[in-house]
Amino acid sequence: MYIKRKIDDYLLKWADDSSKKPLVIRGVRQCGKTSAVRKLAESFESYIEINLDKSPRYRDIFDGEMDINQIISEIEIVSGNRVISGKTLIFIDEIQEEPRAIAALRYFYEDRPDIHVIAAGSLLEVVLGGKKGNKAIDFPVGRVRSIYMYPFSFPEFLIGVGQDILYDHLTDEEKRPLDEKAHEKLLEFYKEFLVVGGMPEAVATYVDTHSLLECQRVHRDIVTSFLDDFEKYSGTIPANTIRRVFEFSIRNICSQTKASSAISGVSAYTFDECIRILRRSGLVYPVKASSCETLPLGASEKESNKKLIIFDSGVYLTERKLDVGELLASDVFDVINKGDVVEMQTGLEMIKACEPFRDTDLYYWYRQGANAEVDYITEKENTVIPIEVKSSGKGSMQSMRSFLKTHPKSPYGIRVSLENYTEYDDIHVVPVYAAGLI
């Protein structure tokens, strides 16, 4: 069963674009890239899927001269399928296994723009700019279009579990504030979503079995496969060091982190390099500190300070061995002091909600020497909007007030909490389940 994803509409628009470039789908392993391409293939007359890891015989096709017509002819011979102008979709999966296949994307664009070509690779982000064997890997910048894909967002999860009516309530601005029954049901499913997470296999398992234990088994399998991949990530940095930094990130989500003192025996340079690798692989997102004095936010970034979040709440809760039954049973999220996972998920929902044709950075604000920190900062209409996450319906807004006082150009702040939509003077309240709609 295929569950509709946000990316589907973008893929269809790309397929209809007469001046399209070859498309590279980027994102964490097992987030549903191949399934989305196969769904798109249903709108084509023919479909050829090339997996350069499972079917090494395809690699030889790219070893000769970059004659795209010759490459297409050999693809037809090896696959047994004809390539028809404008009617065939070619999907090159695990493209990082053959650097010349990456280079060939440029010539598909320049010489045969009538052929629809999509590429993806589970380790593509990590190897770009490096080497595969004795072959350099260069990305054909300007000749391809990248699109970023992530695990399920909360709105996608609602569709996946058959809650179309709740999805309509969530996304309809005319229904705000929501009916209290709808609000309570959305909180209920949001808590389930935190535990299941957004990895497609876990969502499908939950739809089929409604067993959180089965979902946790899926989470453990996913983490095991990622840890095994670290052997492939490592170049000058040992795989075990990357593994230690990943495990540190899981244990310290949403906490201010200084690379120089994070892990004993790991230098600041090595720690930051591991975070860069984990970021490119889609496993860890650094939330960067910004003074918010100028736009864009990255222009006033404080590089020495960052917070870390990982790619999926379900995997996080499983790895931390937290009592998910207590979480689901609690009326208030911080009853068991799990506010951090709500803060983390808010950041993930904000990333997933952005336009997928660009990579997205997250920022937060803190004031040196004072106990003042705002969880996230976003730009809207050339202004800076602070976002504070409260895992309950209560809590003071001292840091938010401090930010608004010292940044008078910010017209209001956003409080993400268990409350329904409401406003407190210059504080706009958004329910936790609607963080991706900010």
Disulfide bonds with the S-S distance in Angstrom:
none
